[in-house]
Amino acid sequence: MTDSTYLAPFIRSFFEDHLVCRKNMSRNTIESYRDALKLLLEFTAEKRKRPATKLLVRDITEETIVAFLTHLETTRANSIQTRNHRLVAVRRLFDYIAARDPRLLDQCHRIATIPRKRGAALPEIRYLEKEQMTALLGAVPRDNTRGRRDYTLLQFMYTTGARVQEVADTRISWLTLTAPYKVELLGKGRKWRTCPLWESTVQHLRQHVGQRQRSAGDDDCLFVNRYGRPLSRSGIADIVERYATKAATTQPSLQSHRVTPHTFRHTTAMHLLQSGVEVNVIRSWLGHVSI
């Protein structure tokens, strides 16, 4: 290993070539890796007293990574789960560096084999009871274009149990609004899956597509804002929060709930389970790898 091997070229090709072109990673995964490595570069640059652009591969040792992980937990108050997620990004980078330059194999191996920390708490599963979901949907006015869009959006999320990014990415061409009703969703790992649609949801989708203010092409996003741009994840989250707050005025049990788009996903799963749908079917419906 040479002492003058700069880190920057490896990071650039890791993102531009490896993750995007070769691995075809999703945007969310790439952004997660970006955030983790940004924190690592900031931490190392401060420790080494030099700009991130001047960091060498040898500046990031096994000891540096262990100190960085401790920093995440103690200074940034990250959970064990978040700490482990950051470690995955670091491991992937150094696996890539080792493959690109075998001279760095020993150092990269030491970093890539740093173990995950045990004791991560499982995320709490929050979902809505049927009367709570009914109240939330009932809080959406349907006497104007925006309200009808929002109602269709929430119905679509409840029907499919889709992740918020999957909802934001859905194109009109992915819908089949003639029997058998279904939608194709592009999920994690760039994997496609098929979700059935309820007939009541299809009726609202037909109306929604037909009432778009401009002629919608097949490649247009299904849900757009008033400017015709696709709704973002945060935009969808705002819509969900707004109607959950409104529904809480008539359904007091919602006051203790923090309702997010992912709450809809959990709610879909639980209501399917309560209706007698087989677990493996629910797993495929939601696009989970394991039960």
C-alpha positions, 0 to 999 in steps of 0.5 A, a space after each residue: 500500500 502506498 501512503 499517498 493513495 487518496 480516498 476521494 477517487 474511490 468514493 466518487 467511483 463507488 457512487 457513480 459507477 459501482 452503486 448506480 451502474 453496476 449494482 443499480 441501487 435504489 435512490 433511497 439506498 444511495 442517499 443513505 450511503 451518502 449520509 453515512 459516508 458524509 458523517 465519516 468524512 467529517 469525523 475523520 477530517 476533524 480528527 486528522 486536521 485536514 480537509 476531506 479532499 486531502 484524506 488518504 485511504 490510510 487515514 481511515 483505520 479500524 480504530 478510526 471506524 470504531 471511534 466513529 461508531 462510538 461518536 454516533 452513539 454518544 455524541 449524535 445519540 444515534 440508536 444501535 440500529 442507526 449505528 449498524 446501518 451506518 456501518 453497513 455503508 462503510 463496509 460496502 465502501 471498503 469492500 469496493 476499495 479492496 476489489 479496486 486495489 488489492 494493495 489495500 486489502 489488509 486494511 480494508 479487510 479489518 474495516 469490513 469485518 468490524 461486527 455489528 453491535 447487538 442489542 438493537 431494539 426492534 422498531 415498534 409496529 404502529 397501525 390503525 384500527 378500522 374505525 380509526 382508518 375510517 375516520 381518517 379517510 372521512 376527514 378528507 373533503 371530496 368536493 374539490 379537486 385537491 380533496 379528491 386527489 388526497 382521498 384517492 392517494 390515501 385509498 391507494 396507500 391503504 389498498 396497496 400497503 406501498 412504501 411512501 417512495 413507491 407511491 411517489 414513483 408510481 406512474 399512470 402506465 403501471 395501473 390496470 383499471 380493467 378487471 383484474 384490477 392491479 398496479 405494478 410497483 417498483 420496490 426495494 432493490 429495484 424489484 417489481 411486484 404486483 398488487 391487486 386493487 379494490 374496485 372502490 379504489 379503482 373508481 377513485 383512480 379512474 376519476 383522478 386520472 380523468 380529472 387531471 388538469 392537463 392531458 396525462 401521458 402514460 409516463 406521468 406520475 400518478 400523484 402530482 401537486 398543483 404545479 403538475 410536479 410529482 408529490 415528494 415523500 415529504 409532501 405525502 407525509 404532510 398530507 397524511 399528518 394533516 388529515 390525521 390531525 383533523 380526524 383526531 377531533 372526531 376520533 379521540 383515539 387518534 390523538 395518541 397516534 403519530 400517523 405517518 405513511 408507514 403507518 398505512 403500510 402496517 395498517 394494511 398488513 394488520 387488516 389483511 391478517 385480521 381478514 384471514 389472508 395468509 401470511 405469505 400472501 401478505 409478504 408478497 403483497 407488501 414486497 417483503 423478502 421474509 415473513 
